[in-house]
């Protein structure tokens, strides 16, 4: 059953897209990718309803629009790392209040990264499946475009005054190329037309999440069971980097690389992705 709900985070309303299976079923929190929103995994790309397909595996699926994204409140693209962890915590609160304490978390792209850290920081989360991971204490090994280095050095220069730059937008397309995100060109058109897409992040937001290691725990501290999945041809999160990240983990872990798949694994290869996500949660929750 599809329903919508709202939770509050420090006065900011956060929109939840919920596919409910039953009060006794395990719950999965879903975290969207950069610029996206939970609804983007429901109807942005026709016939690719990831949240519904995952719920049909026997889970209550709770997709949250992070603040400044989608149907949630807050200034578009304005947040801190601490805010995003707080947003996710409120989704966990909702799951505990309405279902059971068997709670997992999953996410895609930036959402996979945030899922990893939420599982590390919130002991109520019992398992995680991360589509993509990144060590937020040092993001430089992921750079593959010249613009990445330019943004990095610009961010380091202005970091001391970042809190005063919450008005300055930095377009997301300045960091990524859409052709590196989607394998199918028609899916790019769906994204461009989506009115709920967040097209830029504030300068202070970029710095808080990606350029400030001071509030990020070491990935080696992870104790929650984690499965990492990614496409073999993912340009944004290449397998070589992911393997290095994976080897550093000391928790119960698993790594699956899907042959021939690109970055949008959860939407463009939904029939492969859903069983990989569901199987891990049934094993660990």
N, C-alpha and C positions, 0 to 999 in steps of 0.2 A: 504494500500500500504506500503510495506517495503522499507525503504531507510536508508542510513547511512550518518552521518555527523560528523564533527569535530569542537570542540570549543577550544579556547585557555584559559588556566589558568596560568598566570604568566610565559608564555613561554613553558608550558607543554601542548601538544595536548591531548584532552579528546575525546574518541570515543563515539558516540551516536548511538544506535540502535532504529530506529523510526518506529512505525506502525501508519500511518497517516490515519485519517478518514475524516477530512475536516477542512477547515480554521476556521469555526465557532464553531467547537466542543470544549468542555473542554479538557484541557491537563493534563495528569498525568505523573509526573516524577517518574521513578522506580529506586530504589537503591538496588543493589545486596547484598548478604550476604558475610560473611568472606571468603576470598580466591576466591570467585566467580567473575563473570562478567555478564553483561546483556545477552550476547549470551548464557550463561549457562541455561537461562530460556527459550530459544528459541529452542535449538537443542541438549543440553547435554543429556537429557532423551527423548527418542523417544515418539512422540505423546503427549507431554506435553508442548506446546508452550504457556506459561502463558501470555506473552506480546501480542501475536496475539489475544488470547481469550479475553483479557481485552479490546483491541481496538475494537473488534466486539460488545462490549456493548455500543459503541458510543463515544469513547474517542480517542484523539491522545495520544499515549503512547510513552514516551521518556525514554529509558533505558540508563543510563550512566555507563560507566566503570570508576570507580574512579581511580585517578592517582596511578600508580604502580600496576594496575590490568588490566587483559584482553588485549584489543587492544589499551588502552591508553598509553601515554608516561610516563616517569618518571622511576626511579629506582624501580625494583620490590619490593613491600612491604614497600616502604619508603614514609611516609607522616606524617602529624600532624593532630590533630583534626581541627585546623583552616584551613588547606588545604582542608580537606574533606568538610567542610561547604562552602568553596570557590568554590570547584568543583560543588557542588549542586547548588549554586547560579548561576553559568554559564549555567547550564541546564535550570534554571528558566528564565534566560535572553533569551535563545533560544526559549523557549515556548512563551514568550511575543512578541518576534520579528516576529514569524511566525504564531501564532494563536491568541488567545484571552487572557484576563487577568483572565479567569476562570481556575485556576491552582491548582491542588491537588498533593499530594505526597504520595507514598506508597513504602514499602520495606520489605525485608524478613531477619530475623535473625539480624545480625549486621546492615543490611540495614533498618530494622524496627526501630532500635534504632536511627540511624542517621536521618531517616525520622522524627522521633519525635522531635529531636533537631533542624533540619532545619526548621520545621514548627514553632518552638518556636522563632527562631532567624530571620527568613525572613518573614516579614509581607505580602509579595506578594503571599505566599502560603495560600490558603483559606481553605483547609481541608486536613486531613491526615488519612490514614489507615495503622497502624503499625502492621505487623506480628512480634511480640515480642517487648518488651520494656525493658529498663534497666536504672537505675539512675547512670549516669556516675560519680557522685560525691562520690558514695560508691558502688562498685561492689561486695563487699565481701558476701552479702546475697545470691548471686547466686552460690557460690562455692559448689561443691558436690564431687569433686575428690581431693585426697591428693595433686596431682600435682598443682592444682589451688592455694593452700596456699603457696606451695614452690615458684611458679612463683611470687606471690604477694609479699612475703617477699624479694625475690631476687630483684624484681623491686624497692621496697622501698629503699633497700641498695644502689643500683646504680643510683637512681633517680637524685642525685646531679650532676652526670656526664653524664646524658642521652644524651645530645646534642653531645657528643663525640663518642657515640656508634651507630651512624647511619649506620655503616658498619657491625654490629653484627646481624646475622639472628637468629630468634627464630622460629623453625618449628611450623606450626599451629597444626599439629598432636600431638605436645607436650602439647597442651591445650585441644583438643577435641578428642573423639573417633568416628570414622566414623560410627560405629554401633549405636551410639546415635543420629546420624544425619538422616540417612535413615532407613526406615522400610524395604525396598526391597534391597536385596544384589546386584542385578544386577545394581542398580543405583550407587552403590559404584564404580563399574567397569567403568561406564561412566565418573565419576568424575576423577578417577585416570588416564584415558587415555586423558583427555581434555588438550591440549597443552597450553591453555590460563589460566589455574588455577594458582593462586599465592600460592606457597606452604609454604612460610615463610614470616613473617613480621620482619622488623628490630626492634631491641630492643627499640630504641628510639620511634618507632611508637606505640608499645604496651603501653609504659609509657605515651605518649602524650594522647592517646585516653582513656585508661582504668585506669590509675593510677595518673592522675593529675586533681584534682577537681577544680583548680584555674580558669580555663577558661570555665567552664560549668555552665550555668544558672540553677537555681533551677527548678525542674519539675513543681512545683506549679505555676510558672509564665506562663505556657502554656495558651494561649487564643484561639488558633485555635481549631475548632472542631476535635476531635480525636476518631476514632474507633480502638480498640485493638482486634486483633484476634490471636488465638493460638490453638494448638492441646492439647487435654486433656492429652495425654501421652508424651508431650514434656519434655525430660530430661534436655535440655540445659536451657530452660526458663519455669520453672514449674508454673502451674496455681496458686499455693499458693502465690508465690512471685508476680505474675502479678496482682492478686487481691489487694494485699497491695499497689502496685504502683498505680493502678487504683483509689483506694479510696482517694489517696492524691491529685488527680487532681481536679481543680476547674472549668475547662472549660466545654463546651458541650462535652459529652463523651458517649462511648458505649463500652461494653466488650462482646465478643462472644468467647466461648470455644467450639471447635468442638469435639464431642465425638469420642473416639477411634483413633484419628489422632495423629501422632508423630510430629517431628520437621519440616520435609519438606512439610508443608501443601500446599504451593503454587504450588508444582510440583506433589506430590504424591496424592493430593486430589484436583486437579484443578477444577473439576466440582462443588465442594462445595465452594472453595475459591473465584473464580471469581465473582459469584453473591454477595457474602458478601462484596467484595471490591467495586464493581460497585454500589450497592444499596446505600451505604453511600455517595459516591461522587454525585450521582444524587440527593440525599437529601440535600446536603450541598453546592454544587457549584452553 
